[in-house]
Amino acid sequence: MGNKEYLNVNELATLFGLKVQTLHYYDKIGILKPSYRDPNNGYRKYRFDQTYKLASIRYMRKLGYSIEAVRDFQDTKDPDEALQRLKERSAAIHEQWEEMMRIDHAILRKIQFIEDSKDEIDYEGFRIVEYPERKYISIGTETEIYAGESFYFYPTLVFYEGTKKEFGALLTDEVPEENVDIHTIPAGTYVVGYHKGAYEQIQDSFKRIREWGQNLDLEDGILAVNIIDQFVEQNNENYATRIEVRITDTH
């Protein structure tokens, strides 16, 4: 643009890759007012040195500062105070990054668990499986599970004992750092089958698995492991749940 002393709103917007409406908004809220407005047509004119102020605004917005924080920053006259604000923002960004990485790890954990489990799904047959000891976090009853993080970040377990249901979160890799009570599912031989559909009809699948294993010494409790659930499937008719009943250890 050469050595132009003034830029119109379109030129300034183009220079920064902004929409003209954004500059109009900055004018309206007072964080970047044009140095001159034509009294005849209202056209905005910006001095070229206002690009430095706009660059500062764009920098702060890219760092995630709110408009109000940008306004406060503009009022800062002391460079040391400005540096301190940048240090605080850096710390906040780092904290957000750690949280996003933790969530990403949870997503990858769920993906891996589903991919490892779904190929074994057989809605018709049953099989006997030897499982090692497995760890889980207790997350309470059906009225308690939604408030905590574990329900969302780990595969869900449901322990059925008669009419009683208790929920857990299966630990598929490392033990979480947060202060939680870790429980174990005992190692042993299990009869394994699958239920397809809504959880409200799962008792029918419980009946089928017990009929299949009627000549085995099965424990009373039943463990249901959510494979395909509401987090990956909107239609509950397509939910897939693994059902496990432990064979009593006779040794």
ZITANOR-V660613 format. One record per backbone hydrogen bond with DSSP energy under -1.0 kcal/mol. NH is the residue of the N-H (numbers start at 1). CO is the residue of the C=O. If there is no record, write none. Layout:
# ZITANOR-V660613
[[NH,CO] [NH,CO]]
This chain:
# ZITANOR-V660613
[[7,46] [12,8] [13,9] [14,10] [15,11] [16,12] [18,13] [22,19] [23,19] [24,20] [25,21] [26,22] [27,23] [28,24] [29,25] [31,26] [32,26] [36,45] [38,43] [42,38] [45,36] [46,7] [48,5] [50,47] [51,48] [52,49] [54,50] [55,51] [56,52] [57,53] [58,54] [59,55] [60,56] [61,57] [62,58] [63,59] [64,61] [65,60] [70,66] [71,67] [72,68] [73,69] [74,70] [76,73] [82,78] [83,79] [84,80] [85,81] [86,82] [87,83] [88,84] [89,85] [90,86] [91,87] [92,88] [93,89] [94,90] [95,91] [96,92] [97,93] [98,94] [99,95] [100,96] [101,97] [102,98] [103,99] [104,100] [105,101] [106,102] [107,103] [108,104] [109,105] [110,106] [111,107] [112,108] [113,109] [114,110] [115,111] [116,112] [117,113] [118,114] [120,117] [121,118] [127,192] [129,190] [131,188] [134,185] [136,183] [137,169] [139,167] [144,141] [145,141] [152,149] [153,149] [154,150] [157,168] [158,224] [159,166] [160,222] [161,164] [164,161] [166,159] [167,140] [168,157] [169,137] [170,155] [171,135] [180,178] [183,136] [185,134] [188,131] [190,129] [191,245] [192,127] [193,243] [195,241] [197,239] [201,198] [202,199] [204,201] [206,202] [207,203] [208,204] [209,205] [210,206] [211,207] [212,208] [213,209] [214,211] [216,213] [218,216] [219,246] [222,160] [223,244] [224,158] [225,242] [226,156] [227,240] [228,240] [232,229] [233,229] [238,235] [239,236] [240,228] [241,195] [242,225] [243,193] [244,223] [245,191] [247,189] [248,217]]
